[in-house]
Amino acid sequence: MRIRSFIAAVLLLAGGAGAAGCAYAFDHTHAAWNALVKRHVVVAANGNSSRVDYFAFKRDERALDAYLNELSAVTRSEFDGWPRDERLAFLIDAYNAFTVKLVLTRYPGLRSIKDLGSFLQTPWKLPFFTLFGTARTLDDVEHRMIRAPGAFDEPRIHFALNCASLGCPMLREEAYVAARLDAQLDSAVKRFLGDRNRNRFDPVSGRLELSPIFDWYKADFDKARDGGSVAHFLARYADFIADDAVGHATVRRGNAPIRYLDYDWDLNDATR
């Protein structure tokens, strides 16, 4: 791992065009990122949410940078030759790791990732890293790579990507890897729906109270490979969003009214 990280760093310093001519074996276990999140992600007692120890990440920033250099050293042609799940796991882990790096550029002097943006430019539009030899933004990874029409068509990614906010699905305490990607994505959905601060079925009103993520990305659920809509998607996970048999049955019918909750943009900082 140290040798690979050193090679990746040399390639990054050499520049995108020069790096493209050199090849190295990318670690699809994402062992470096896996070790970091295992150390610095604090999972809540119920297992459905997490916070991040950014102070500890700051102390481990050299290890984080080494992993980011490995990501940046991958060429577009190399990436395009990987199987689907290797490509998707790579992009999910890249998004999450670069998000942590962005927070660390101003930590501890911020209360929200939005503090890193401005009136004219959100933090997700800042070109602060290199991927496939080009300066990239977090929006590039999420919207123009992962959500690109026909690329993956996988709505569960919205529960794997972490935007460093309390309202966001948890940062997973392990790397996403191709060998277990389907199970990990399914787990991410179940954990997010099981967090009653962000998603719940109200048995009194018979209404679903959901994270606005389901509203913002409604089109992704509508065009999912297994067809349907937000209601159709939630019907598959009725046992996780409702707490009793009546609620489960109501959610499975797919006709419960929906109210979208407020989104909490406060930093998901374990020290606060």
N, C-alpha and C positions, 0 to 999 in steps of 0.2 A: 504493500500500500504506500509506503514512504517513497519507494522508487517511482511508482506511478504518479504520485502527487508531484514529485520533483519534475518529472518529464512534462506533466501538464502545465506546471508553472513556467517552464522554459518555453513551451509552445505559446502560451498566452503572451509572454513578454516579446516573443518574436513577431507577434501580430497575426491577425486572422489569415492573411493570404499565405504567409510563410508556414503557418501551422497546418494549413490544409494539406501540405505535401508530406506531412509526417503522420504515421499511424501508430496507435497504441491500443492495447486491449482495455476497453472501458469496463469497469467493475459494475455489472448489472445487479449485484447485491446491494449496491449503494452503502457499503459497509461504513464509510466515513460519516455519512449523514445519519445512518442508523445509530451509530455510537453517540453522536451529538444529541439527538432527540431523546435517546434513552436516558442520558444524563440530565438534560435540561428542560424536559417537558414534565409538568406536574399535573397528573390526572386527578380529577375530583373523585371523591369517595364512591359516587354512583357510576363512575366510569364513562359518563356521557359528555363530559366537557374537560377542558384542560386549560392551564395557563402556562406561560413560558417564563423561565428564569433568565431574563435578558442579562442580568448582572453576570451570571455564570457563563452565558454565551459570550459575553464581552471578554471574559478571561480566556475563553477558548477560541477567540476569533481567528487565530492563526490556523487552527484545524478547520474551521469553517471556510476560510479563504482557500485552503488547499483543496477542499472538496469543490468549491465553486470553480476553481481553476480546472479541475478535471472535467466539469460540465462544459466549460467554455472551450476546452481543447477538442471536443467532439466536432467533426466536420459534418456538413449537411449530407454529403454522400454516404458517410458512415451511418448516420442516423436513419436515413431513408432505407438502408438495407436491413434494418432490424425488424423483427416481427412486431405486430401491432402492440401487444402488451408491453414490450420493452420500450417502445417509443412513448406510450402513454405514461408509464411509470416514471420514465426519465423526465417528462415535462411536468408532471405533478410535483415530483421532488425538487426539480429546479425552481418552480414557482415558489414553493414553500421556503426553500433555503435562501433564495434571493430576497424574499420578503423579510426574513429575519435579518439579513445583511442590511437592508434598507433601514430598518428600525435602529440597528446599531450605529448608523451614521450620526444619529442625534441623541441616542439614549445616554443618560437617563432624562434628557431635557425635553421630553414630549409626553403628552397624555393620550395622544391618539395618532395613528398613522397618518390621519388627515393633516396633522400639523406639518408634515413634510411637503405638502403641496402648497399651492398658491391659488389666487383667484383665477388665474389663467391656465394653470396646469395642475391636475391632480397627481398624487404620488404614483399612481399606476401608469402615468404617461411620462415618467422620468426615464430617459435612456441611460441607466447607470451601470449596465453590465453588458457583456458580450456573449452572444450565442450564435453558433454557426458562422463566425467570422464577422458578425455585424452588431453594432450597438443596438440593444433591445430594451424594451419596457416590459413591465409585468403585464400590461394589456396585450402586448404582442404575444406573450406565451399563452395567456388565457383565451383571448378572443380570436387571434389570428392563427394560432397553432392548434390548441386543444379543441376549441369550439368551431373551427373552420368547417363549413358544410361538407359532409362526406368524410371528414378526417377520422372521427371516432364516433360521433353521434351518441354520446354517453352522458345522460343527465346526472349520473351519480358522481361525476367529477365535482359538482357543486358542493359536495359534502366532504371532499378530500382537500380542496384548495383552502388555505388559511390566509386570511387578510389581516392578521395580527389584531383582531378586534374581538370584544366579548360577544358580539352578536353573530360572529362567524362560526361555522363548524370548527370543532377542535383541531388543533395541530396534533396529528397522530404521534404516538410515542414510539414509532418505528418507521422506517423507510417504506415507501410503496415499492414493491418489486413485482416483476412480471410473473414469477412462479406462483404468486398468491394474490394477484391483483383483483380478480373477480371477488374473492372472499373478502379482501380488504375493503373494496368499495361497498360491498353489501353491509359490512360491519359499520362503515362510516355513516351510511344512511340510518341504520338502526340506532346508533349512538346519538346522532343529531335529533332524530325524532323522539328519542327517549328523554331528551333534556326539556323538562317542563318549563324552564325559563324562556324557551324559544319555540316550542311546538307543543300543542296539547289539544285534546278534545274536551269540550265543556259539556258535561252530561246534563246540566240544567237547561242550557239554551239549545243543545243539540248541534252546536257549531264547532267547526275546526278553527283554532287560533294558531296561525302559522307564521313562521319567519317570512319576511318579505322576499327572501331569496326565491321562494316559489312564485312570487309575482314578477320579480325582475326577469327571471329566466323561464317564464311560462312556455315560450316557444320551444325551448329545448325539451321540455316534457311532452309537448304536443307531437314532436317529431321523433320521439324515442323509437329505437328499433323494434320494440315490442308493442308500439302503437299506444294511443290513448291520450291522456291529459294529466294534469296534476292530480285530479281525483282518482284516475285510474292507477297512477303511480302509487299514491298513498294506500289504495286498497290492498296492495301487495304487502304493506307493512302495518296493517291495522293493529296488530298485536303490540306494536311498539309506540304508537301515538295515542292510543286510548288505553284506559286502565281497567276496564271491565268488559264482560261479554256483550252487554248492550252496546257499548261504544264500539267495540270491534265490529259488530254486525252493521252498525250505522256507517262506519267508515268504509266497510267493504261494499256497501250498496252504492257508494260514490255520489250521493246526492246531498251531503251535508253542506250547509252554507259555510263560507269561509270569511274570516276576518284576519287581516294581516297585522301583525304586531309591529311595534317600533323596533328599530335596529339600534343596537348599542355599539357605538364606534369607539368607546374607551379602549385603551390598549389592554391586551390580554396578558398583563404583567403579573407574574406570580408574587411579586413583592408588594403589591397594592391590594 
